Amino acid sequence: MRFDYHTRYREGFALWRSAFDRNIYILLALMLLALPWVATPFALGELAYLFILCIASLGLMTLTGFTGQVSLGHAAFVAIGAYGHAWFLSKGLPLPLSLLLAAMISAAAGLLVGIPAIRVSGLYLAMVTMAFAIIIEQVIGHWSSVTGGFTGLAVNDPMLWGFSLSGPKTFYYFCLLMLTLVLLALLNIMRSGTGRALIGVRESEAASYALGISVKGTKAGAFALSAGITGLAGALLAHHLKYLTPDGFTLLLSLELVLMVVIGGLGSLRGAILGAMLISLLPTAISRIKPFLPDSIAKQFGLETFIFGFVLAIFVLFEPMGLNGRWLKIRSFFESFPLYRRDTFKRNKRYMKSERYR
């Protein structure tokens, strides 16, 4: 049994709770590094796609999970990153510079949306971001000279120092590297004063304002940071798809990202990754169980959408803390056994919430 009592100030900022947690993550990293030597090319492609979704989910978690701003338009930032990266590569820019510029353009677009959007919140903010996503989708479809319009745009193979990264193993490692860098960057940001300001704005805008935090600047910065990370995921997604069309960046992609964040657990980087894993595996699981279902159900249009909604409803009703909350409960059970009590995780009313400062 282990209890976490911090005896030093810096212990609250540590990356690992204990040496056991550090060893577990090191073992996980070694397994991911060794996986390409035993997995099939198809499995490596699916895992690379999972890593890309994890990056996009981490980007939305920065905005929705940590800052409390709802967005239904993050597919637009994925599209901006994907098309921007493809266009830069077609002009002969090297891969690292193209990725950086694609992320910066997406961050600029996020800041452009965030500055006027910080005047609203809740449902109105969701409507603003959804309208932005619809606008971007139409712009991509009609700006044929840059995006290829509805015909589509081919993506050049990723080349780094003369070596191609388009192979299953190399692209897998490349996506894993980018996910690791993004995750480490966000872990350090959330441990800093900036991350604590984001969480403070989520909990109470009035209290944050009283403590001297620039609420408007923090919310606009969160939009830019979130859009930049999501744009980076879009740039990697361009190489996975190899051919870009507007149909790949619809409102459905935005809803899937929201599902990843909510089901994974709001306010948790681990939850963003767990949510991305579940949502990416659901279509495969549905296709596997379809042969065992009656034809009247298996051939119904919109079966996947129904199952996505059903899973979301189950988590909202029975596990609002998401997959990360369930993991915390399981871990606490084994750490405190046999003294574990269900009341430890009883949901109490929160009295620190307040309306946004006006």
Contacts in CASP RR format, 6 or more apart in sequence:
PFRMAT RR
TARGET T0000
AUTHOR 0000-0000-0000
METHOD contacts of the structure
MODEL  1
MRFDYHTRYREGFALWRSAFDRNIYILLALMLLALPWVATPFALGELAYL
FILCIASLGLMTLTGFTGQVSLGHAAFVAIGAYGHAWFLSKGLPLPLSLL
LAAMISAAAGLLVGIPAIRVSGLYLAMVTMAFAIIIEQVIGHWSSVTGGF
TGLAVNDPMLWGFSLSGPKTFYYFCLLMLTLVLLALLNIMRSGTGRALIG
VRESEAASYALGISVKGTKAGAFALSAGITGLAGALLAHHLKYLTPDGFT
LLLSLELVLMVVIGGLGSLRGAILGAMLISLLPTAISRIKPFLPDSIAKQ
FGLETFIFGFVLAIFVLFEPMGLNGRWLKIRSFFESFPLYRRDTFKRNKR
YMKSERYR
1 335 0 8 1.000
1 336 0 8 1.000
1 337 0 8 1.000
1 339 0 8 1.000
2 18 0 8 1.000
2 335 0 8 1.000
3 336 0 8 1.000
4 17 0 8 1.000
6 12 0 8 1.000
13 191 0 8 1.000
15 22 0 8 1.000
15 187 0 8 1.000
16 22 0 8 1.000
16 25 0 8 1.000
32 176 0 8 1.000
33 173 0 8 1.000
33 176 0 8 1.000
35 44 0 8 1.000
35 47 0 8 1.000
35 172 0 8 1.000
36 44 0 8 1.000
36 168 0 8 1.000
36 169 0 8 1.000
36 172 0 8 1.000
36 173 0 8 1.000
39 47 0 8 1.000
41 168 0 8 1.000
44 168 0 8 1.000
44 169 0 8 1.000
44 171 0 8 1.000
44 172 0 8 1.000
45 168 0 8 1.000
45 171 0 8 1.000
45 172 0 8 1.000
45 240 0 8 1.000
46 280 0 8 1.000
47 172 0 8 1.000
48 168 0 8 1.000
48 171 0 8 1.000
48 172 0 8 1.000
48 175 0 8 1.000
48 176 0 8 1.000
48 240 0 8 1.000
49 237 0 8 1.000
49 240 0 8 1.000
49 280 0 8 1.000
50 276 0 8 1.000
50 277 0 8 1.000
50 280 0 8 1.000
51 172 0 8 1.000
51 175 0 8 1.000
51 176 0 8 1.000
51 178 0 8 1.000
51 179 0 8 1.000
51 236 0 8 1.000
52 175 0 8 1.000
52 233 0 8 1.000
52 234 0 8 1.000
52 236 0 8 1.000
52 237 0 8 1.000
52 240 0 8 1.000
53 233 0 8 1.000
53 260 0 8 1.000
53 276 0 8 1.000
53 279 0 8 1.000
53 280 0 8 1.000
54 179 0 8 1.000
54 272 0 8 1.000
54 273 0 8 1.000
54 276 0 8 1.000
54 277 0 8 1.000
55 178 0 8 1.000
55 179 0 8 1.000
55 182 0 8 1.000
55 229 0 8 1.000
55 230 0 8 1.000
55 232 0 8 1.000
55 233 0 8 1.000
55 236 0 8 1.000
56 74 0 8 1.000
56 78 0 8 1.000
56 229 0 8 1.000
56 230 0 8 1.000
56 231 0 8 1.000
56 233 0 8 1.000
56 234 0 8 1.000
56 237 0 8 1.000
56 257 0 8 1.000
56 276 0 8 1.000
57 257 0 8 1.000
57 260 0 8 1.000
57 261 0 8 1.000
57 272 0 8 1.000
57 273 0 8 1.000
57 275 0 8 1.000
57 276 0 8 1.000
58 182 0 8 1.000
58 183 0 8 1.000
58 186 0 8 1.000
58 229 0 8 1.000
58 269 0 8 1.000
58 272 0 8 1.000
58 273 0 8 1.000
59 74 0 8 1.000
59 186 0 8 1.000
59 225 0 8 1.000
59 226 0 8 1.000
59 228 0 8 1.000
59 229 0 8 1.000
59 230 0 8 1.000
59 233 0 8 1.000
59 272 0 8 1.000
60 71 0 8 1.000
60 74 0 8 1.000
60 226 0 8 1.000
60 230 0 8 1.000
60 257 0 8 1.000
60 258 0 8 1.000
60 260 0 8 1.000
60 261 0 8 1.000
60 272 0 8 1.000
61 261 0 8 1.000
61 266 0 8 1.000
61 267 0 8 1.000
61 268 0 8 1.000
61 269 0 8 1.000
61 271 0 8 1.000
61 272 0 8 1.000
62 186 0 8 1.000
62 198 0 8 1.000
62 222 0 8 1.000
62 225 0 8 1.000
62 226 0 8 1.000
62 229 0 8 1.000
63 69 0 8 1.000
63 71 0 8 1.000
63 222 0 8 1.000
63 223 0 8 1.000
63 225 0 8 1.000
63 226 0 8 1.000
64 70 0 8 1.000
64 71 0 8 1.000
64 258 0 8 1.000
64 261 0 8 1.000
64 266 0 8 1.000
65 202 0 8 1.000
65 261 0 8 1.000
65 265 0 8 1.000
65 266 0 8 1.000
65 267 0 8 1.000
65 268 0 8 1.000
66 190 0 8 1.000
66 195 0 8 1.000
66 198 0 8 1.000
66 199 0 8 1.000
66 202 0 8 1.000
66 222 0 8 1.000
66 267 0 8 1.000
67 198 0 8 1.000
67 199 0 8 1.000
67 201 0 8 1.000
67 202 0 8 1.000
67 218 0 8 1.000
67 219 0 8 1.000
67 222 0 8 1.000
68 201 0 8 1.000
68 202 0 8 1.000
68 266 0 8 1.000
69 117 0 8 1.000
69 121 0 8 1.000
69 122 0 8 1.000
69 125 0 8 1.000
69 219 0 8 1.000
69 222 0 8 1.000
69 223 0 8 1.000
70 122 0 8 1.000
70 123 0 8 1.000
70 125 0 8 1.000
70 126 0 8 1.000
70 129 0 8 1.000
70 258 0 8 1.000
71 125 0 8 1.000
71 126 0 8 1.000
71 129 0 8 1.000
71 226 0 8 1.000
71 254 0 8 1.000
71 258 0 8 1.000
72 126 0 8 1.000
72 127 0 8 1.000
72 129 0 8 1.000
72 130 0 8 1.000
72 133 0 8 1.000
72 251 0 8 1.000
72 254 0 8 1.000
72 255 0 8 1.000
72 258 0 8 1.000
73 129 0 8 1.000
73 130 0 8 1.000
73 132 0 8 1.000
73 133 0 8 1.000
73 251 0 8 1.000
73 254 0 8 1.000
74 129 0 8 1.000
74 133 0 8 1.000
74 226 0 8 1.000
74 227 0 8 1.000
74 230 0 8 1.000
74 253 0 8 1.000
74 254 0 8 1.000
74 257 0 8 1.000
75 133 0 8 1.000
75 137 0 8 1.000
75 249 0 8 1.000
75 250 0 8 1.000
75 251 0 8 1.000
75 252 0 8 1.000
75 253 0 8 1.000
75 254 0 8 1.000
75 257 0 8 1.000
76 109 0 8 1.000
76 129 0 8 1.000
76 132 0 8 1.000
76 133 0 8 1.000
76 135 0 8 1.000
76 136 0 8 1.000
76 137 0 8 1.000
76 249 0 8 1.000
76 254 0 8 1.000
77 106 0 8 1.000
77 109 0 8 1.000
77 110 0 8 1.000
77 226 0 8 1.000
77 227 0 8 1.000
77 228 0 8 1.000
77 230 0 8 1.000
77 231 0 8 1.000
77 234 0 8 1.000
78 230 0 8 1.000
78 231 0 8 1.000
78 233 0 8 1.000
78 234 0 8 1.000
78 237 0 8 1.000
78 249 0 8 1.000
78 253 0 8 1.000
79 136 0 8 1.000
79 137 0 8 1.000
79 140 0 8 1.000
79 234 0 8 1.000
79 246 0 8 1.000
79 248 0 8 1.000
79 249 0 8 1.000
80 102 0 8 1.000
80 105 0 8 1.000
80 106 0 8 1.000
80 109 0 8 1.000
80 136 0 8 1.000
80 227 0 8 1.000
80 231 0 8 1.000
81 102 0 8 1.000
81 103 0 8 1.000
81 105 0 8 1.000
81 106 0 8 1.000
81 231 0 8 1.000
81 232 0 8 1.000
81 234 0 8 1.000
81 235 0 8 1.000
81 238 0 8 1.000
82 102 0 8 1.000
82 231 0 8 1.000
82 234 0 8 1.000
82 235 0 8 1.000
82 237 0 8 1.000
82 238 0 8 1.000
82 241 0 8 1.000
82 244 0 8 1.000
82 249 0 8 1.000
83 140 0 8 1.000
83 146 0 8 1.000
83 147 0 8 1.000
83 153 0 8 1.000
83 238 0 8 1.000
83 244 0 8 1.000
84 98 0 8 1.000
84 101 0 8 1.000
84 102 0 8 1.000
84 105 0 8 1.000
84 235 0 8 1.000
85 98 0 8 1.000
85 99 0 8 1.000
85 101 0 8 1.000
85 102 0 8 1.000
85 155 0 8 1.000
85 234 0 8 1.000
85 235 0 8 1.000
85 238 0 8 1.000
86 153 0 8 1.000
86 154 0 8 1.000
86 155 0 8 1.000
86 156 0 8 1.000
86 238 0 8 1.000
86 244 0 8 1.000
87 146 0 8 1.000
87 147 0 8 1.000
87 153 0 8 1.000
88 97 0 8 1.000
88 98 0 8 1.000
88 101 0 8 1.000
88 102 0 8 1.000
89 95 0 8 1.000
89 98 0 8 1.000
89 155 0 8 1.000
89 156 0 8 1.000
89 158 0 8 1.000
90 156 0 8 1.000
93 101 0 8 1.000
94 159 0 8 1.000
94 160 0 8 1.000
95 158 0 8 1.000
95 159 0 8 1.000
95 160 0 8 1.000
95 165 0 8 1.000
96 160 0 8 1.000
98 235 0 8 1.000
99 232 0 8 1.000
99 235 0 8 1.000
102 231 0 8 1.000
102 232 0 8 1.000
102 234 0 8 1.000
102 235 0 8 1.000
103 228 0 8 1.000
103 229 0 8 1.000
103 231 0 8 1.000
103 232 0 8 1.000
103 235 0 8 1.000
104 228 0 8 1.000
106 227 0 8 1.000
106 228 0 8 1.000
106 230 0 8 1.000
106 231 0 8 1.000
106 232 0 8 1.000
107 224 0 8 1.000
107 225 0 8 1.000
107 227 0 8 1.000
107 228 0 8 1.000
107 231 0 8 1.000
108 224 0 8 1.000
109 227 0 8 1.000
110 223 0 8 1.000
110 224 0 8 1.000
110 226 0 8 1.000
110 227 0 8 1.000
110 228 0 8 1.000
111 220 0 8 1.000
111 221 0 8 1.000
111 223 0 8 1.000
111 224 0 8 1.000
111 227 0 8 1.000
113 128 0 8 1.000
113 129 0 8 1.000
113 132 0 8 1.000
113 223 0 8 1.000
113 227 0 8 1.000
114 219 0 8 1.000
114 220 0 8 1.000
114 221 0 8 1.000
114 223 0 8 1.000
114 224 0 8 1.000
115 220 0 8 1.000
116 128 0 8 1.000
117 125 0 8 1.000
117 128 0 8 1.000
117 129 0 8 1.000
117 223 0 8 1.000
118 216 0 8 1.000
118 217 0 8 1.000
118 219 0 8 1.000
118 220 0 8 1.000
118 223 0 8 1.000
120 128 0 8 1.000
121 356 0 8 1.000
130 251 0 8 1.000
130 254 0 8 1.000
133 251 0 8 1.000
133 254 0 8 1.000
134 251 0 8 1.000
136 249 0 8 1.000
137 246 0 8 1.000
137 249 0 8 1.000
137 250 0 8 1.000
140 147 0 8 1.000
140 149 0 8 1.000
140 246 0 8 1.000
140 249 0 8 1.000
141 147 0 8 1.000
141 148 0 8 1.000
141 149 0 8 1.000
141 150 0 8 1.000
141 246 0 8 1.000
142 149 0 8 1.000
143 149 0 8 1.000
144 151 0 8 1.000
147 153 0 8 1.000
147 244 0 8 1.000
147 246 0 8 1.000
149 246 0 8 1.000
150 245 0 8 1.000
150 246 0 8 1.000
151 245 0 8 1.000
152 243 0 8 1.000
152 244 0 8 1.000
152 245 0 8 1.000
152 246 0 8 1.000
153 243 0 8 1.000
153 244 0 8 1.000
153 245 0 8 1.000
154 242 0 8 1.000
154 243 0 8 1.000
155 238 0 8 1.000
155 239 0 8 1.000
155 241 0 8 1.000
155 242 0 8 1.000
155 243 0 8 1.000
155 244 0 8 1.000
157 164 0 8 1.000
157 165 0 8 1.000
157 166 0 8 1.000
157 239 0 8 1.000
158 164 0 8 1.000
158 165 0 8 1.000
158 166 0 8 1.000
158 171 0 8 1.000
158 174 0 8 1.000
158 239 0 8 1.000
159 165 0 8 1.000
163 170 0 8 1.000
164 170 0 8 1.000
165 171 0 8 1.000
165 174 0 8 1.000
165 239 0 8 1.000
166 239 0 8 1.000
171 239 0 8 1.000
171 240 0 8 1.000
174 236 0 8 1.000
175 236 0 8 1.000
178 232 0 8 1.000
178 236 0 8 1.000
182 229 0 8 1.000
182 232 0 8 1.000
183 269 0 8 1.000
183 273 0 8 1.000
186 229 0 8 1.000
186 269 0 8 1.000
187 269 0 8 1.000
189 195 0 8 1.000
189 225 0 8 1.000
190 196 0 8 1.000
190 198 0 8 1.000
190 199 0 8 1.000
190 269 0 8 1.000
194 218 0 8 1.000
197 208 0 8 1.000
197 213 0 8 1.000
197 218 0 8 1.000
198 218 0 8 1.000
198 222 0 8 1.000
200 207 0 8 1.000
200 208 0 8 1.000
200 213 0 8 1.000
201 208 0 8 1.000
201 213 0 8 1.000
201 215 0 8 1.000
201 218 0 8 1.000
201 219 0 8 1.000
201 222 0 8 1.000
203 352 0 8 1.000
203 353 0 8 1.000
204 352 0 8 1.000
204 353 0 8 1.000
204 354 0 8 1.000
205 215 0 8 1.000
205 354 0 8 1.000
205 355 0 8 1.000
205 356 0 8 1.000
205 357 0 8 1.000
206 354 0 8 1.000
206 355 0 8 1.000
206 356 0 8 1.000
206 357 0 8 1.000
207 352 0 8 1.000
207 354 0 8 1.000
208 215 0 8 1.000
208 218 0 8 1.000
208 357 0 8 1.000
209 215 0 8 1.000
209 357 0 8 1.000
215 356 0 8 1.000
215 357 0 8 1.000
238 244 0 8 1.000
241 248 0 8 1.000
255 308 0 8 1.000
256 279 0 8 1.000
256 308 0 8 1.000
259 275 0 8 1.000
259 279 0 8 1.000
259 308 0 8 1.000
259 309 0 8 1.000
259 311 0 8 1.000
259 312 0 8 1.000
260 272 0 8 1.000
260 275 0 8 1.000
260 276 0 8 1.000
260 278 0 8 1.000
260 279 0 8 1.000
261 272 0 8 1.000
261 275 0 8 1.000
262 312 0 8 1.000
262 315 0 8 1.000
262 316 0 8 1.000
262 322 0 8 1.000
263 275 0 8 1.000
263 278 0 8 1.000
263 279 0 8 1.000
263 311 0 8 1.000
263 312 0 8 1.000
263 315 0 8 1.000
263 322 0 8 1.000
263 323 0 8 1.000
264 271 0 8 1.000
264 272 0 8 1.000
264 274 0 8 1.000
264 275 0 8 1.000
264 278 0 8 1.000
264 315 0 8 1.000
264 322 0 8 1.000
264 323 0 8 1.000
264 324 0 8 1.000
265 271 0 8 1.000
265 272 0 8 1.000
265 274 0 8 1.000
265 275 0 8 1.000
265 321 0 8 1.000
265 322 0 8 1.000
265 323 0 8 1.000
265 324 0 8 1.000
265 325 0 8 1.000
266 321 0 8 1.000
266 322 0 8 1.000
268 324 0 8 1.000
268 325 0 8 1.000
270 324 0 8 1.000
270 327 0 8 1.000
271 322 0 8 1.000
271 323 0 8 1.000
271 324 0 8 1.000
274 323 0 8 1.000
274 324 0 8 1.000
274 327 0 8 1.000
275 323 0 8 1.000
278 311 0 8 1.000
278 323 0 8 1.000
279 308 0 8 1.000
282 304 0 8 1.000
282 307 0 8 1.000
282 308 0 8 1.000
282 311 0 8 1.000
283 304 0 8 1.000
286 303 0 8 1.000
286 304 0 8 1.000
286 307 0 8 1.000
290 298 0 8 1.000
290 303 0 8 1.000
291 298 0 8 1.000
297 303 0 8 1.000
300 306 0 8 1.000
315 322 0 8 1.000
315 323 0 8 1.000
319 325 0 8 1.000
319 326 0 8 1.000
320 347 0 8 1.000
321 328 0 8 1.000
328 345 0 8 1.000
329 345 0 8 1.000
332 340 0 8 1.000
332 344 0 8 1.000
332 345 0 8 1.000
333 340 0 8 1.000
336 344 0 8 1.000
END
